[in-house]
């Protein structure tokens, strides 16, 4: 019966069950939805809506939701609702649900569209803000560039009347044939090369002519007018070598030695016979007493040979070996000048002394000149002999041992080093002696600057100069300077490390007359000066005090924040420091690796403070025809090498117009901020090598030799010149002054030029190099091979270390245990402040 009723109603049992379940759920929901919906449809055509609305009124609105729902369910009699009415209500509710869901989807869709549009507008707004910031930064840099260009223009105009050129050769090309052309010998030089007699004893009156000879006495020597010179014999007896004497150990086998002949025969004059005034005899007796007094405490410290005759060479066959084993060696005037007559008419210079002194310098024995207070040595007005030998009065000979014991090891080696330099610079051969004589007359007597150091004149594969390097050309043209500026948009991982400037040269030959007038003595006695050459500039030039850049000496001064200091933007706008603003030149050595070279050049585009790039083309084959050189904002010069040599890296090219030189390998890759940071560090240590990868020399105790080591270590002594700054001054020394044996060894091994430069700089400055940043090696993913990958590379570098040390006589390299990083590196600073460099 129930089945028939359900079929008559048009429902099956499952369907009826489903509707009943849905109805129960919807009734609960209608308690909340229906009242609002019925209020919004007062004119509904459905007749059941009013009654339904009345039946679903909530009578107790203050009750809780759960209690109200339960009570209302019991009040409604669902049995009175037939299936048709229930179906109608359910369908109406489903229609409401579909309508609501459709409206919600539309709203959600509209909401998504609005959110997307808001996001796009926000992104566009952020991009505009970023562009505004970048454009503002570019505007500030452009304003800074124009300001600096205007300042450079003013400075250039102020310098017009004070520019100094290299010194000219104003000496006559040919010697005057006539003597005493003006009657009194003025402007004439008389040279006596015969060391056996004094020309003044022959009756010659030099008048106002300057006299050069090997011996004078106290009464006929005109100090700082006549000139004492060594004889040719003394130069030939000193056995010159390309190797310096071994400086270590400081204290050798014999502490004091004496090699000579002491004539104890008395003079015929009876007054002299018993006076005991023969200086040599006095010294001999004092030395014998010295041996007797210290024989126990100083066993075998003395070697005295009083029967060695230099003229006949008897008993002197081992003289060189003995001197090589001697810390100090005693030198006395010869017997003919050591008697009482010497005290009455003292000889200013004894020619035989020079050969003894030179032999001591060659062997590394420090000369002790007994009676040296009576003797003047060659070029004594220029050479500081007291830094290389010891003068002791005869009366103090008994104190000799005690005095010498006070000398420290460092004192002994420094005197040994200076004596070796005196010999090699001024007395090593006849040519060097003649150059010394000419330099003394020109530099000391006439106060004429020495001739300029020779630059390397080059042939070019590429020389398309766009910028005039003269001081008054582009710098004085404000319009051209401003048009040169190329705005650069920095990405998020880049930073502004300096302004882009018109290339300009460093100031050169500013001290042409300062050095011969005020520093002539230093020029003869310091390794970093030279009386033979005038250098464009020196890394040892004096530094102005800090206030001078603001008071009267502001030329090219670019203090940080105009003197107020600062970081971030203020720091990047100026070089600051203690020296005037300047630029640097990059020198790249390459050999038939064009693609790698072009990539390296491209990375240098828009590098601040870059003056030009010089490519040293070491290959005998020219570059590929039609090669497209990149535009990097400065000149690129490709120089044709005369021959394939690694020494070409350090040639003093005429095209280098800056003091600072950055030597780079063609496969070296560095960020701009790293290069600029190294440049800033070099400006504060101009006499050193400043660079990136470091190496050190290690001592092999088993074989007593040096080893080249590239392992990670907490101290180092060398900077690889594949990425290093140095002063151009060292290029002159490397090419013209450094022993040729070292350059020859570099060519032989096709290696070690960087070691040679480190040796040279440490030898001259006596300071170690400076390492910047944490880089320890070069990395070149594009390179297929390099010289350093050869198994023989390290073996050759081991041999180079030991060979170079033998040439210098000691190991010039010095250890250091620190590297340079930016001042605010790893420093916590306020959020509104910026560091000097973001990544350094």
Residue pairs with C-beta under 8 A, 6 or more apart in sequence:
3 13
6 12
6 13
6 16
9 83
9 84
11 19
11 83
16 83
19 83
19 86
19 87
19 90
22 90
23 78
23 86
23 89
23 90
26 89
26 90
26 93
27 73
27 76
28 69
28 73
29 93
30 56
30 93
31 56
31 58
31 68
31 69
31 72
33 96
34 52
34 53
34 56
35 53
35 56
35 57
37 96
38 44
38 49
38 52
38 53
41 49
46 88
46 92
48 85
48 88
48 89
52 89
55 76
56 72
58 68
58 72
60 68
60 71
61 68
63 71
134 489
134 490
137 490
137 496
138 487
138 488
138 489
140 569
141 487
141 496
141 499
141 573
142 485
142 487
144 499
144 573
145 481
145 482
145 485
145 499
145 500
145 501
146 478
146 481
146 482
146 485
148 499
148 501
148 558
149 475
149 478
149 481
149 482
149 501
149 502
150 478
152 475
152 476
152 481
152 502
152 504
152 556
153 475
153 476
153 477
153 478
153 481
155 475
155 555
155 556
156 471
156 472
156 475
156 476
157 476
158 555
159 471
159 472
159 555
160 472
163 471
164 509
164 510
164 512
165 509
166 452
166 508
166 509
166 512
166 534
166 536
167 448
167 449
167 450
167 451
167 452
167 509
167 512
167 534
169 451
170 448
171 442
171 448
176 188
179 185
179 188
179 209
180 188
180 207
180 209
181 188
184 207
184 208
185 206
185 207
185 208
185 209
186 208
186 209
188 208
188 209
188 210
189 209
189 210
189 211
189 212
189 441
190 199
190 204
190 206
190 209
190 210
190 211
190 212
191 212
191 213
192 199
192 211
192 212
192 213
192 214
193 231
193 232
195 213
195 214
195 215
195 231
195 232
195 233
195 351
198 213
198 215
198 216
198 217
198 220
199 211
199 213
200 206
200 211
200 216
200 220
206 226
210 225
210 226
210 227
210 441
211 222
211 226
211 227
212 226
212 227
212 229
212 437
213 226
213 228
213 229
214 228
214 229
214 230
214 231
214 349
214 351
214 354
215 228
215 347
215 348
215 349
215 350
215 351
216 226
216 228
216 347
216 348
216 349
216 376
217 345
217 346
217 347
217 348
218 345
218 346
218 347
218 348
219 345
221 228
221 348
221 376
223 381
224 381
227 379
227 437
227 440
227 441
228 348
228 349
228 376
228 377
228 378
228 379
228 380
229 378
229 379
229 433
229 437
230 351
230 354
230 355
230 358
230 378
230 427
230 433
231 351
231 354
231 355
232 430
233 351
233 355
234 351
234 352
234 354
234 355
234 358
235 358
235 427
235 429
235 430
235 433
237 355
237 358
237 359
238 355
238 358
238 359
238 361
238 362
238 423
238 427
239 320
239 359
239 362
240 362
240 423
240 428
240 429
241 362
242 739
242 740
242 741
242 807
243 741
243 806
243 807
243 809
244 364
244 420
244 424
244 807
244 808
244 809
244 810
245 324
245 361
245 362
245 363
245 364
245 416
245 420
245 809
246 324
246 364
246 806
246 809
246 810
247 364
247 413
247 416
247 417
247 809
247 810
248 413
248 810
250 327
250 409
250 410
250 412
250 413
250 416
251 327
251 409
251 412
252 324
252 325
252 326
252 327
252 365
253 300
253 325
253 326
254 300
254 301
254 302
254 303
254 322
254 325
254 326
254 327
255 298
255 301
255 302
255 326
255 327
255 328
255 404
256 301
256 302
256 303
256 326
256 327
256 328
256 329
256 330
256 368
256 400
256 401
256 404
257 302
257 303
257 304
257 322
257 323
257 325
257 326
257 328
257 329
257 330
257 365
258 287
258 303
258 304
258 305
258 306
258 329
258 330
259 305
259 308
259 316
259 319
259 322
259 323
259 329
260 280
260 305
260 306
260 308
260 310
260 331
260 332
261 306
261 307
261 308
261 309
261 310
261 335
262 280
262 281
262 283
262 284
262 306
262 335
263 278
263 280
263 335
264 278
264 281
264 284
266 272
266 273
266 274
266 278
267 273
267 339
272 339
272 340
275 340
276 282
277 339
277 340
277 343
278 338
278 339
278 340
279 332
279 333
279 338
279 339
279 342
279 370
279 371
279 394
280 332
280 333
280 335
280 338
282 394
282 397
283 330
283 332
283 370
283 394
283 397
284 306
286 397
286 398
286 400
287 302
287 304
287 330
287 397
288 304
289 398
290 302
290 398
290 400
290 401
291 302
291 304
294 301
294 302
294 401
298 401
303 322
303 326
305 315
305 316
305 322
307 314
307 315
308 314
308 315
308 316
308 319
309 315
309 316
310 316
310 352
310 355
310 356
319 359
320 359
320 363
323 329
323 359
323 360
323 363
323 364
323 365
324 363
324 364
324 365
326 363
326 365
327 365
327 366
327 412
328 365
328 366
328 367
328 368
328 390
328 404
329 360
329 365
329 366
329 367
329 368
330 368
330 370
331 353
331 356
331 357
331 360
331 367
331 368
331 369
331 370
332 338
332 370
332 371
333 342
333 347
333 350
333 353
333 371
333 375
334 350
334 352
337 347
337 350
338 371
342 374
346 374
347 374
347 375
348 375
348 376
349 375
349 376
349 377
349 378
350 375
353 369
353 375
353 377
354 377
354 378
356 367
357 367
357 369
357 377
357 389
358 423
358 427
360 366
360 367
360 389
360 419
361 367
361 388
361 419
361 420
361 422
361 423
362 420
362 423
364 416
364 419
364 420
364 809
366 388
366 389
366 390
366 412
366 415
366 416
366 419
367 388
367 389
367 390
367 419
368 389
368 390
368 392
368 400
368 404
369 375
369 389
369 390
369 391
369 392
370 392
370 394
370 397
371 393
371 394
372 389
372 390
372 391
372 392
372 393
373 391
373 393
375 391
377 383
377 385
378 427
379 426
379 436
379 440
379 524
381 440
381 444
382 440
382 444
382 520
382 521
382 524
382 531
383 422
383 426
383 524
383 525
384 521
384 524
384 525
385 422
387 414
387 415
387 418
387 525
388 415
388 418
388 419
388 422
389 415
389 419
390 404
392 400
392 403
396 403
413 810
416 809
417 809
417 810
418 525
420 809
421 527
425 432
425 436
426 432
426 433
426 436
427 433
427 436
435 532
436 531
439 450
439 531
439 532
440 531
442 448
442 450
443 449
443 450
443 516
443 520
443 523
443 531
444 516
444 520
444 531
447 513
447 516
447 517
448 516
449 512
449 513
449 515
449 516
449 534
450 516
450 530
450 531
450 532
450 533
450 534
451 533
451 534
452 509
452 533
452 534
452 535
452 536
453 533
453 534
453 535
453 536
453 652
453 732
453 736
454 652
454 732
454 736
455 652
455 653
455 654
456 651
456 652
456 653
456 654
456 735
457 654
458 639
458 640
458 653
458 654
458 655
459 639
459 640
460 637
460 638
460 639
460 640
461 617
461 622
461 623
461 638
461 639
461 640
462 615
462 623
462 629
462 636
462 637
462 638
463 637
463 638
464 635
464 636
465 635
465 637
466 635
467 474
467 484
467 502
467 503
467 612
467 634
467 635
468 474
469 503
469 504
469 505
469 611
469 612
469 657
470 505
471 504
471 505
471 507
474 480
474 481
474 484
474 502
474 503
474 504
475 481
475 502
475 504
480 502
481 502
484 500
484 502
485 500
486 500
486 606
486 633
488 500
488 606
490 496
494 672
495 572
495 673
495 837
495 838
495 839
496 569
496 572
497 572
497 608
497 672
497 673
497 676
497 677
497 837
498 572
498 573
498 575
498 608
498 609
498 676
499 573
499 608
500 606
500 608
500 633
501 583
501 608
501 609
503 583
503 610
503 611
503 612
503 634
503 635
504 583
504 611
505 611
505 657
505 658
506 536
506 537
506 582
506 583
506 657
506 658
506 659
506 660
507 537
507 580
508 536
508 537
509 534
509 536
509 537
510 537
511 537
511 538
511 541
512 534
515 523
515 529
515 534
516 523
519 529
520 531
522 529
523 529
523 530
523 531
524 531
527 763
527 764
528 538
528 539
528 540
528 687
528 764
528 765
529 538
529 540
530 737
533 732
533 736
535 729
535 732
536 659
536 728
536 729
537 659
537 727
537 728
537 729
538 727
538 729
539 659
539 686
539 687
539 727
539 729
539 730
540 687
543 578
543 579
544 553
544 578
546 578
549 557
549 559
549 563
550 557
550 559
550 563
555 580
556 580
556 581
556 582
557 580
557 581
558 574
558 575
558 576
558 580
558 581
559 574
559 576
560 566
560 570
560 571
560 573
560 574
560 576
561 570
561 574
564 570
567 824
567 829
567 833
567 834
567 835
567 836
568 833
568 834
568 835
568 836
569 834
571 836
574 581
575 581
575 582
575 609
575 680
575 683
577 680
577 683
577 684
578 683
578 684
579 683
579 686
582 609
582 658
582 659
582 660
582 683
583 609
583 610
583 611
583 658
583 660
584 609
584 610
584 611
584 658
584 660
584 661
584 662
584 679
584 725
585 610
585 611
585 612
585 613
585 614
585 656
585 657
585 658
585 660
585 661
585 662
586 604
586 610
586 612
586 613
586 614
586 661
586 662
586 664
587 614
587 616
587 649
587 653
587 656
587 661
587 662
587 663
587 664
588 597
588 600
588 601
588 613
588 614
588 615
588 616
588 664
588 665
588 666
589 616
589 618
589 646
589 648
589 649
589 663
589 665
589 666
590 596
590 597
590 615
590 616
590 617
590 618
590 619
590 666
591 618
591 619
591 644
592 619
592 621
593 666
593 667
593 783
594 623
594 624
594 627
595 782
596 666
596 667
596 780
596 782
596 783
597 615
597 666
598 627
598 629
598 630
599 782
600 664
600 666
600 667
600 668
600 669
601 613
601 615
601 629
601 630
601 632
601 636
602 630
602 632
603 669
603 670
604 610
604 613
604 632
605 630
605 631
605 632
605 633
606 632
606 633
606 672
607 632
607 633
607 672
607 675
607 676
608 672
608 676
609 676
609 679
610 632
610 633
610 634
611 634
611 657
611 658
612 634
612 635
612 636
612 637
612 655
612 657
613 632
613 634
613 635
613 636
613 637
614 637
614 639
614 653
614 655
614 656
615 636
615 637
615 638
615 639
616 639
616 641
616 648
616 649
616 651
617 623
617 638
617 639
617 640
617 641
618 641
618 644
618 645
618 646
618 648
619 641
619 644
620 644
622 640
623 638
629 636
629 638
630 636
637 655
639 653
639 655
641 648
645 746
645 747
646 746
646 747
646 750
646 751
646 752
646 753
647 734
647 735
647 743
647 746
647 747
647 753
649 663
649 721
649 753
650 663
650 721
650 730
650 731
650 734
650 735
650 753
650 757
651 731
651 735
652 728
652 731
652 732
652 735
653 731
656 728
656 731
658 728
659 686
659 727
659 728
659 729
660 679
660 682
660 683
660 725
660 727
660 728
661 725
661 726
661 727
661 728
661 731
662 675
662 678
662 679
662 723
662 724
662 725
663 721
663 722
663 723
663 724
663 725
663 726
664 722
664 723
665 722
665 723
665 778
667 778
667 780
667 782
667 783
667 786
668 722
668 723
668 778
668 780
669 778
669 779
669 780
670 692
670 723
670 775
671 839
673 837
673 838
673 839
673 840
674 692
674 772
674 773
674 775
674 840
677 772
677 773
677 822
677 837
677 840
678 690
678 691
678 692
678 725
678 772
678 773
679 725
681 690
681 770
681 772
681 820
682 688
682 690
682 725
682 726
682 770
685 770
686 727
687 727
687 761
687 764
687 765
687 767
688 761
688 765
688 767
688 768
688 769
688 770
689 719
689 721
689 724
689 725
689 726
689 757
689 758
689 761
689 769
689 770
690 719
690 724
690 725
690 726
690 769
690 770
690 771
690 772
690 820
691 719
691 720
691 721
691 723
691 724
691 725
691 769
691 770
691 771
691 772
692 719
692 720
692 723
692 724
692 771
692 772
692 773
692 775
693 719
693 720
693 722
693 723
693 775
693 776
693 777
693 778
694 716
694 718
694 719
694 720
694 769
694 771
694 776
694 819
695 708
695 709
695 710
695 716
695 717
695 718
695 719
695 720
696 709
696 713
696 715
696 716
696 717
696 718
696 815
697 706
697 707
697 708
697 709
697 717
697 718
697 801
697 811
697 813
698 706
698 707
698 708
698 709
699 705
699 706
699 707
700 706
700 707
705 798
705 802
706 798
706 801
706 802
706 805
706 811
707 798
707 801
708 755
708 794
708 797
708 798
708 800
708 801
710 777
710 794
712 776
714 817
715 815
715 816
715 817
716 768
716 769
716 771
716 815
716 816
717 758
717 762
717 768
717 769
717 813
717 814
717 815
717 816
718 754
718 755
718 758
718 769
718 813
719 758
719 769
719 770
719 771
720 754
720 778
721 753
721 754
721 757
721 758
722 754
722 778
723 778
724 754
724 769
726 757
726 761
730 757
730 760
730 761
730 764
733 760
733 764
734 743
734 756
734 757
734 760
738 756
738 760
739 807
739 808
741 807
742 756
742 759
742 803
742 804
742 807
743 756
745 752
745 800
745 803
745 804
746 752
746 753
746 756
746 800
749 796
749 799
749 800
750 787
751 787
751 793
751 796
751 797
751 800
752 796
752 797
752 800
752 804
755 797
755 800
755 801
755 804
756 800
756 804
758 769
758 813
759 804
759 808
759 812
759 813
760 812
761 769
762 768
762 769
762 812
762 813
762 814
763 808
763 812
766 812
766 814
767 814
768 813
768 814
768 815
768 816
769 816
770 816
770 819
770 820
771 816
771 819
771 820
772 819
772 820
772 821
773 819
773 821
773 840
774 819
780 786
787 793
805 811
805 812
821 840
822 835
822 836
822 837
822 840
823 836
824 835
824 836
825 835
825 836
825 837
825 840
827 835
829 835
